[in-house]
Amino acid sequence: MNRQFDLNDLRVFHVVAQKASFSAAADFLAVSPAYVSKRIQLLESALDAPLLFRSTRRVALTEAGERLYRRAQQLLDDVDQLVDDVSGVRHAPRGMVRISSSFGFGRQVVAPLLARFVESHPGLNVRLDLFDRIVDVAAEGYDLDIRVGDAIAPHLIARRLATNHRILCASPAYLRARGVPQSVAELQTHECLCIKERDHPFGMWRFVVDGEHACVRVSGALASNDGEAAVQWAQAGRGIVLRSIWNVRPYLDDGRLVQVLPDVTQAADVWAVYPSRLATSARVKACVEFLEAAFDGVDWAASSGARKTAVQR
């Protein structure tokens, strides 16, 4: 029996245990399922113990696998911290930073910034995954989540990157045809474009109105899990959309959309969220500091000065 094993095999095992799937682990690690299977076999051989129960649909941990998984996280964290400490001495952090974000914000804002980030940090690699749900960064193996929205679990560290809020808006054509709502309650009589996206409760819009919390259940003929689709429908005159100011600012400035109920907003700042165990990670620190500098001074709420379209009830 060979008690020595490759630390990378332990990393592969840790991801398989997190994902409960060889194929999902392979996708996350950007390797083949055959590679994952081989590394697990080598680890089991080195430890002389079965670590996983395999089935056609998923894998589960054996008793030995459970014990290894509990210890693996701390061991891998200690190794990563050692690497970060050494990298800190060199002032050049190295390794992989796994980042998650939402579809729209990730594509339009985060991805271009990360391209600049790796240019300025040649020792770092970035893996960016986009989702239409909130990611549990600690449980799913991510180092950092770039999140729009203020619902953040207390066990996570959150650094505000930019101020943002969601607003109600619609096209001038829709408002001419259907009238301009004068209160939150009137939204129930309108076509509302619902989005099932990350922290959006589907069909329930929550706001702050004159310092007070208000909510209204809305509906409409069109709904999506993609915010960009809803914004396109709004521009086409199909209803009222609740969307972040960062996303709709250009359409407000050129008149394709008009803000509805301007005193009604929903807080949705931009955050860098990461597990407390990575609080001293040089890789995470470098990425967060870069993003903080990139977002410094950004004010999406400020108009570019374009003429607004007035719509009368």
PyMOL commands that set and color helices and strands:
alter all, ss='L'
color gray80, all
select helices_A, chain A and resi 7-19+22-29+33-47+63-90+103-120+137-140+172-178+185-189+227-235+245-253+276-278+282-295
alter helices_A, ss='H'
color red, helices_A
select strands_A, chain A and resi 52-54+59-61+95-102+124-131+144-148+156-162+165-170+192-195+204-209+212-217+223-224+240-244+258-260+264-267+270-275
alter strands_A, ss='S'
color yellow, strands_A
deselect
rebuild
show_as cartoon
